[in-house]
Amino acid sequence: MEFKTTQERVDEIKLLMQYAAPEEHRKVGIELIEKHGADRVALNLFHAFYSYLPDARDDVIKILRELERQKGVFLISATTLYEDYLFIVTQEKAEFIGALSKGIWDEEVLNFFGFANRESFLKKFRDISNVAVYTPVAIDRSLCPACSVADGEHHVFGCPVEICPWCEGQFTSCNCRFTQLNKNRLDRESHLKDLQAKAEEKGRIPFDAEKHMPAFPSDGSTALD
C-alpha cells in the first residue's frame, strides 16, 4: 500500500486532469477538488474518475451528490459535462458503477443500500436536482473521521477511533487485542476474524459523534490506494 498525504493525492489528481479535462472547464474541476482537498472519500472518487474516463472522452466533474450512505460506504453521483455517474466510495477506494440513468443492476449493491430492485432506485433518483450536495467527511461532525460511519453505527473493524469494549481504551492500541486471544501478536487474517467475533460477543461500542470525536492533524499522512 502506498502512503500519501492528502496534498500529494490532490497534486496527483490535478496532474491526471491535464490529460483528462477540457482546458476550458478545467478551472471548475480544480476548484471542486480543492474544496474537497482534505476529504479522502471525494479524493478517491476524483482519482478513479480521472484515471479512467467512463466514456473515453475528455470530461470534468462539476458536482458531487450523496445519494445514500451505509456503514461508512457512500453511493455518490458525480455530475459531469455529459452525464451523472455512480460511484461506491469509502475512505480506502472508489468503484465506478455506471451511468445513473441506467441504474444499478447488482442485487448485492441494491440490497446493501436498501433498494428492493433497480426500478425502485431509478424511481427515487429519476431527478437528482434536489438531492443534497456531498458534504466532505472532514466537516461532517456526525461521521467518524477515520472510517465514515454515522453516529450510532459500529466502526469498520480496525478503525483507530473504535473504543475497546473491555477496557474502553483505543481498540487498535490497547493490550486487550492480545489478551483476549492469548497471543503475543496478531499477524493472520484469522486472528482478526476471531478478535472481531469476540468483540461482537462482548458488545462492540458504536461511534458516538459527541463523545468519541478525535482530533487529527489537518494535512493527515493518509494511506490511500
Buried (B, 14 or more C-beta within 10 A) or exposed (E): EEEBBBEBBBEBBBEBBEEBBBEEBBEBBBEBBEEBBBBBBBBBBBBBBBEEBBEEEBBBBBBBBBBBBEBBBBBBBBBBBEBBBBBBBBBBBBBBBBBBEEBBEEEEBBEBBEBEBBEEBBEEBEEBEEBEEBBBBBEBEBBBBBBBBBBEBBBBBEBBBBBBBBEEEEBBEBEBBBEBBEBEEBEEEEBBEBBEEBBEEEEBBBBEBEEBBEEBEEEBEBEBE
